[in-house]
Amino acid sequence: MDGLKINRISIPCKNKIILSDSFIPLEPGKVIGITGANGSGKTTLLRYLAGVRGYYAEGLDISIEWLPENLKSKLLSNVAYLAQTPRDNLITRYVEDEIFFSLQAEGLTIKQSQGRIDKVVGVLGLESLRTKKNTDLSEGEAQKVALAEALSRKVSLALLDEPTAYLDSDNKKAFFTALRAFITMNPNCRVIVASHDQEVLDACSNKIYTIEDTQLIETQSCSPDKLVTLDKWSCSANRGNETPAIIADRVSYSHDHHNVLEEISILAKEGALTALIGKNGVGKTTLLKILAGLIQKNVKGSVKYFNQDIKLLDDIWPDAVYMLFQQPKDSILEQTVRDELELNSIFWGGCVQSSVEKSEELMGILHDWGISPDDKTATLSTGQKKVLSMVPAICRESEVVIWDEPFSAVDKELRMRISDIISDSINHGKTFIVSDHDEELWVSGGAYVIHPWRTT
């Protein structure tokens, strides 16, 4: 049978075996789903297969069964690889140039590429973004552009790492349509999709494998025509008191002569959870950055912190509000886990000695997620980086924590742990403001839901 026979894959810098003695049956025109806990090695596997620099030279012992020996060296030029972090896929300045850039690998001119570009742009709903700068895209929009780039190519192997992690429900459905069109265009292509989202894997995979204890275990064979249903997320936190912690009053923001937000008004109660729900590109991240005081230029309207204008609170504002970014790596500054914790411990209050002791206590918590003190932060999985980045948000004295997409690219166990941490922190008086794509996740429990694209 065609497929990948994996004798050994390890992480060179950690000397940790990810997979051994495993076989992935890859058939032309079929999709294999790969799942597993955060840090189990899904991204490492795909990076190895894609030949990403730093992953291909060491620790690899793979037999590619469907390729003749004389063609194996050409595999890397015939792979479409979607990296887990959307912006890691983008190279050019504008959206349409980005999609064309990938087709240049096939030796196509713009004229020859136009039909494919138009098709994938139409399926993924990118028409309004064609002339937009990549730097102006939201994370979800960046993921759509990266998908368009990968799914417009004619290749033998497609590797998609968390392809829907930053997409709302409508754009997830567009991804399924685009994937089917891609397979129709590439009937001999093998596709591997790595994801934590079981519903997504059920909807697009012919077979699903779980990475567990260095083995690939077939967990389910399913129909790729299943509809996706999303689990609701329940928060056991209290609903806070009536004191407004943050009030945004008719906030508008424009960038490059483009209106991003128009007269948005929200109220976040002290000691409660406020969820900002919206589709990709409506401005959730921008609004959170305004609430955190990170964007002030070209902002109209007012933002008040306990009834005081944030513009007058420069001395206390950095300590009063803490923001966790959508990509956890943007919150991590040091090269090792220990150094990162000790850096953050300076801001937790108390003497240096007590802060270091506190960081040592946290090592036990991190150990539960497979994170060691001497681990290089760059080698952590996205889920592990999310665990590390949320530690200072819990330990600092900040009264308000703003968290952009806390549940993206995490497994169910970590999702529940994050929800418990949010609930516990709120019950101890912290105020949380978070963003998400899907309102269904926030219907139940103690969440106060706001639609930022509407005036409320």
BELGIQUI-V364477 format. One record per residue. N is the residue number from 0. RES is the residue in three letters. PHI is phi in degrees with one decimal (NA if undefined). Layout:
<<N/RES/PHI> <N/RES/PHI>>
This chain:
<<0/MET/NA> <1/ASP/-64.5> <2/GLY/162.8> <3/LEU/-110.3> <4/LYS/-96.3> <5/ILE/-103.7> <6/ASN/-84.8> <7/ARG/-165.4> <8/ILE/-132.6> <9/SER/-136.0> <10/ILE/-91.3> <11/PRO/-55.4> <12/CYS/-75.1> <13/LYS/-108.6> <14/ASN/54.0> <15/LYS/-112.7> <16/ILE/-79.3> <17/ILE/-92.1> <18/LEU/-138.3> <19/SER/-149.6> <20/ASP/48.2> <21/SER/-124.4> <22/PHE/-137.2> <23/ILE/-112.4> <24/PRO/-75.6> <25/LEU/-108.0> <26/GLU/-111.0> <27/PRO/-57.2> <28/GLY/76.7> <29/LYS/-112.5> <30/VAL/-113.8> <31/ILE/-104.0> <32/GLY/-95.6> <33/ILE/-121.1> <34/THR/-129.9> <35/GLY/152.5> <36/ALA/-65.3> <37/ASN/-56.1> <38/GLY/86.6> <39/SER/-76.6> <40/GLY/119.7> <41/LYS/-61.7> <42/THR/-65.7> <43/THR/-60.1> <44/LEU/-58.5> <45/LEU/-66.1> <46/ARG/-65.4> <47/TYR/-60.0> <48/LEU/-64.3> <49/ALA/-81.7> <50/GLY/73.0> <51/VAL/-60.4> <52/ARG/-55.2> <53/GLY/94.2> <54/TYR/-115.8> <55/TYR/-90.9> <56/ALA/-76.0> <57/GLU/-124.7> <58/GLY/70.7> <59/LEU/-117.8> <60/ASP/-144.3> <61/ILE/-127.5> <62/SER/-106.8> <63/ILE/-99.5> <64/GLU/-71.4> <65/TRP/-88.4> <66/LEU/-105.4> <67/PRO/-63.0> <68/GLU/-53.7> <69/ASN/-73.3> <70/LEU/-107.8> <71/LYS/-62.3> <72/SER/-66.9> <73/LYS/-91.9> <74/LEU/-60.0> <75/LEU/-62.7> <76/SER/-83.8> <77/ASN/-123.9> <78/VAL/-122.3> <79/ALA/-100.2> <80/TYR/-120.5> <81/LEU/-106.8> <82/ALA/-71.0> <83/GLN/-64.5> <84/THR/-86.6> <85/PRO/-50.5> <86/ARG/-71.7> <87/ASP/-68.7> <88/ASN/-90.5> <89/LEU/-97.3> <90/ILE/-122.4> <91/THR/-85.9> <92/ARG/-90.5> <93/TYR/-117.9> <94/VAL/-59.9> <95/GLU/-64.0> <96/ASP/-63.3> <97/GLU/-63.1> <98/ILE/-66.4> <99/PHE/-65.9> <100/PHE/-55.5> <101/SER/-67.8> <102/LEU/-78.0> <103/GLN/-63.0> <104/ALA/-63.2> <105/GLU/-91.8> <106/GLY/79.4> <107/LEU/-87.2> <108/THR/-86.9> <109/ILE/-59.2> <110/LYS/-62.3> <111/GLN/-69.8> <112/SER/-86.8> <113/GLN/-58.5> <114/GLY/-62.5> <115/ARG/-66.8> <116/ILE/-61.2> <117/ASP/-61.1> <118/LYS/-67.2> <119/VAL/-70.9> <120/VAL/-63.8> <121/GLY/-67.0> <122/VAL/-65.1> <123/LEU/-90.0> <124/GLY/66.7> <125/LEU/-102.7> <126/GLU/-54.8> <127/SER/-73.9> <128/LEU/-104.8> <129/ARG/-54.3> <130/THR/-100.3> <131/LYS/-82.0> <132/LYS/-73.8> <133/ASN/-61.0> <134/THR/-69.5> <135/ASP/-95.2> <136/LEU/-79.3> <137/SER/-73.1> <138/GLU/-63.2> <139/GLY/-66.7> <140/GLU/-65.0> <141/ALA/-62.2> <142/GLN/-66.8> <143/LYS/-63.6> <144/VAL/-65.5> <145/ALA/-62.3> <146/LEU/-64.4> <147/ALA/-60.4> <148/GLU/-63.3> <149/ALA/-72.4> <150/LEU/-88.2> <151/SER/-97.9> <152/ARG/-92.6> <153/LYS/-106.8> <154/VAL/-138.5> <155/SER/-94.0> <156/LEU/-143.6> <157/ALA/-118.6> <158/LEU/-120.1> <159/LEU/-116.9> <160/ASP/-98.8> <161/GLU/49.4> <162/PRO/-68.9> <163/THR/-119.1> <164/ALA/-58.7> <165/TYR/-115.1> <166/LEU/-102.1> <167/ASP/-78.2> <168/SER/-62.7> <169/ASP/-64.8> <170/ASN/-74.0> <171/LYS/-63.8> <172/LYS/-63.3> <173/ALA/-64.0> <174/PHE/-62.1> <175/PHE/-60.6> <176/THR/-63.0> <177/ALA/-65.1> <178/LEU/-66.2> <179/ARG/-63.6> <180/ALA/-64.5> <181/PHE/-63.1> <182/ILE/-68.3> <183/THR/-62.5> <184/MET/-74.4> <185/ASN/-122.2> <186/PRO/-63.3> <187/ASN/-101.8> <188/CYS/-84.6> <189/ARG/-99.5> <190/VAL/-122.9> <191/ILE/-120.4> <192/VAL/-116.0> <193/ALA/-101.9> <194/SER/-160.7> <195/HIS/-87.0> <196/ASP/-84.8> <197/GLN/-61.9> <198/GLU/-64.7> <199/VAL/-65.5> <200/LEU/-63.8> <201/ASP/-59.9> <202/ALA/-78.4> <203/CYS/-121.4> <204/SER/-102.6> <205/ASN/-86.4> <206/LYS/-141.4> <207/ILE/-125.5> <208/TYR/-123.3> <209/THR/-109.7> <210/ILE/-84.8> <211/GLU/-148.5> <212/ASP/54.0> <213/THR/65.5> <214/GLN/-120.1> <215/LEU/-98.6> <216/ILE/-114.4> <217/GLU/-69.3> <218/THR/-106.9> <219/GLN/-169.5> <220/SER/-109.6> <221/CYS/-146.5> <222/SER/-86.1> <223/PRO/-75.7> <224/ASP/-99.5> <225/LYS/-65.5> <226/LEU/-82.0> <227/VAL/-89.9> <228/THR/-123.1> <229/LEU/-106.8> <230/ASP/-69.4> <231/LYS/-80.3> <232/TRP/-105.1> <233/SER/-113.3> <234/CYS/-111.5> <235/SER/-89.6> <236/ALA/-69.3> <237/ASN/-74.2> <238/ARG/-94.4> <239/GLY/75.3> <240/ASN/-103.1> <241/GLU/-88.4> <242/THR/-75.0> <243/PRO/-76.0> <244/ALA/-80.1> <245/ILE/-134.8> <246/ILE/-123.0> <247/ALA/-106.6> <248/ASP/-116.0> <249/ARG/48.7> <250/VAL/-82.4> <251/SER/-127.1> <252/TYR/-150.3> <253/SER/-127.6> <254/HIS/-143.7> <255/ASP/54.2> <256/HIS/63.3> <257/HIS/-119.1> <258/ASN/-76.3> <259/VAL/-92.1> <260/LEU/-131.0> <261/GLU/-132.4> <262/GLU/48.0> <263/ILE/-90.2> <264/SER/-126.8> <265/ILE/-139.6> <266/LEU/-133.9> <267/ALA/-107.0> <268/LYS/-75.2> <269/GLU/-64.6> <270/GLY/66.9> <271/ALA/-139.5> <272/LEU/-107.4> <273/THR/-116.5> <274/ALA/-109.2> <275/LEU/-99.3> <276/ILE/-109.7> <277/GLY/-174.0> <278/LYS/-71.9> <279/ASN/-58.8> <280/GLY/86.0> <281/VAL/-83.0> <282/GLY/110.2> <283/LYS/-62.3> <284/THR/-63.2> <285/THR/-61.0> <286/LEU/-63.3> <287/LEU/-62.3> <288/LYS/-66.0> <289/ILE/-67.8> <290/LEU/-63.3> <291/ALA/-83.9> <292/GLY/78.5> <293/LEU/-84.2> <294/ILE/-122.1> <295/GLN/-129.3> <296/LYS/-69.5> <297/ASN/65.8> <298/VAL/-96.9> <299/LYS/-108.5> <300/GLY/90.7> <301/SER/-135.2> <302/VAL/-125.9> <303/LYS/-118.2> <304/TYR/-113.4> <305/PHE/48.3> <306/ASN/67.5> <307/GLN/-116.2> <308/ASP/-62.4> <309/ILE/-64.7> <310/LYS/-67.0> <311/LEU/-100.4> <312/LEU/-118.6> <313/ASP/-57.2> <314/ASP/-70.9> <315/ILE/-107.2> <316/TRP/-60.0> <317/PRO/-61.1> <318/ASP/-87.6> <319/ALA/-80.9> <320/VAL/-127.8> <321/TYR/-123.7> <322/MET/-114.7> <323/LEU/-101.2> <324/PHE/-82.6> <325/GLN/-59.8> <326/GLN/-96.5> <327/PRO/-58.2> <328/LYS/-64.8> <329/ASP/-73.3> <330/SER/-100.2> <331/ILE/-106.1> <332/LEU/-110.8> <333/GLU/-95.2> <334/GLN/-86.5> <335/THR/-122.9> <336/VAL/-61.8> <337/ARG/-60.1> <338/ASP/-63.8> <339/GLU/-64.9> <340/LEU/-66.4> <341/GLU/-68.1> <342/LEU/-62.7> <343/ASN/-69.9> <344/SER/-62.6> <345/ILE/-60.2> <346/PHE/-94.4> <347/TRP/-84.9> <348/GLY/94.5> <349/GLY/87.2> <350/CYS/-74.9> <351/VAL/-60.8> <352/GLN/-61.2> <353/SER/-66.7> <354/SER/-66.7> <355/VAL/-63.8> <356/GLU/-61.9> <357/LYS/-64.5> <358/SER/-64.7> <359/GLU/-66.3> <360/GLU/-60.2> <361/LEU/-68.6> <362/MET/-58.7> <363/GLY/-63.1> <364/ILE/-65.3> <365/LEU/-65.4> <366/HIS/-60.7> <367/ASP/-61.3> <368/TRP/-105.8> <369/GLY/73.7> <370/ILE/-108.4> <371/SER/-105.9> <372/PRO/-55.8> <373/ASP/-94.0> <374/ASP/-61.9> <375/LYS/-73.3> <376/THR/-62.4> <377/ALA/-67.9> <378/THR/-92.2> <379/LEU/-71.8> <380/SER/-70.1> <381/THR/-59.9> <382/GLY/-64.5> <383/GLN/-65.9> <384/LYS/-63.8> <385/LYS/-65.5> <386/VAL/-60.8> <387/LEU/-64.2> <388/SER/-70.2> <389/MET/-83.9> <390/VAL/-58.6> <391/PRO/-63.9> <392/ALA/-64.9> <393/ILE/-82.2> <394/CYS/-87.0> <395/ARG/-69.1> <396/GLU/-84.0> <397/SER/-56.7> <398/GLU/-80.5> <399/VAL/-123.4> <400/VAL/-116.1> <401/ILE/-109.6> <402/TRP/-129.0> <403/ASP/-89.9> <404/GLU/55.1> <405/PRO/-64.8> <406/PHE/-104.5> <407/SER/-75.9> <408/ALA/58.7> <409/VAL/-127.0> <410/ASP/-79.5> <411/LYS/-64.4> <412/GLU/-64.1> <413/LEU/-69.9> <414/ARG/-60.3> <415/MET/-67.4> <416/ARG/-64.1> <417/ILE/-63.1> <418/SER/-63.7> <419/ASP/-66.4> <420/ILE/-65.0> <421/ILE/-61.9> <422/SER/-60.6> <423/ASP/-64.4> <424/SER/-65.0> <425/ILE/-66.8> <426/ASN/-66.3> <427/HIS/-100.8> <428/GLY/104.2> <429/LYS/-75.3> <430/THR/-106.6> <431/PHE/-116.1> <432/ILE/-124.6> <433/VAL/-128.1> <434/SER/-121.8> <435/ASP/-160.5> <436/HIS/-92.6> <437/ASP/-111.2> <438/GLU/-60.9> <439/GLU/-58.7> <440/LEU/-69.6> <441/TRP/-118.5> <442/VAL/-68.3> <443/SER/-100.4> <444/GLY/84.0> <445/GLY/-95.0> <446/ALA/-78.5> <447/TYR/-98.6> <448/VAL/-91.0> <449/ILE/-128.2> <450/HIS/-100.0> <451/PRO/-70.4> <452/TRP/-85.7> <453/ARG/-117.1> <454/THR/-79.7> <455/THR/-128.9>>
